[in-house]
Amino acid sequence: MTNTNNTGSKSSKTQCEWCGEKVNCDMWHPVASGTAKDGTFQLFRFCSEECRENWVTEQDTAPS
């Protein structure tokens, strides 16, 4: 199965959103999703649960 982004093309985003480590997209990895201000769907990849938790905590505490 090929990972694709919201446009249906192969995704080039293979780095952890939190630490920048390479994410192996052929294996299971933690993700988070959201909607951008323009309404587009976004998928955020992480190399570990710890990085995902750190990112989510930062998102929850960031001013809107």
N, C-alpha and C positions, 0 to 999 in steps of 0.2 A: 504494500500500500504506500503510495506517495503522499507525503504531507503537502497540503496546499494552503495558501492564505485565502483571504476572503474574495480574491478576484479569480480563484481557480487556477492560478499559476503556481509553479513550484516555489516554495517558500525559501528565501535566502536568509531569513532570520534564524540563526542557529546558535545565538549567544544567550546566556542567562540574563534576564532583565535586571537582576540584582547585582551580580558580581562580574559578569562578562565572560565567565567560563563557557567553553563550547558545550552545547547540548546535543546529545546524540538523538536525532529525531527518529531514528529507526527503533529506538527502545522507548519504553514508558518513561515519562518525565512529568513532573508537576506543572500545571498550567493555571492561569487565571484568565478571566475574560472581562471585557468591558465594552462600553460604547463611547466612541469619540464624540466631541461636540458637534461634529457634522453628521452624526447618526450612524457612522460605519462601525461594524463589529470589529473588535480587536482581540487577539489571542496573545497572551504573554507567556513565554516559556521560561522554565527555571531548571537549574541543574540539580536542585535538591529541595526537599520540603522546607529546610531551614531558610534557604534563600526566598522561597515563596512566602513564608511567614513574615520574614523581614520586610519584603516588598508590600505585602498586604497591610502590615502595621503602619508603614510609612504612608500608604494611600489613605488609611483611615484617619490619620492625624494631620494630613495636609489640608491647608485652608482651601475652601471651595471657591 
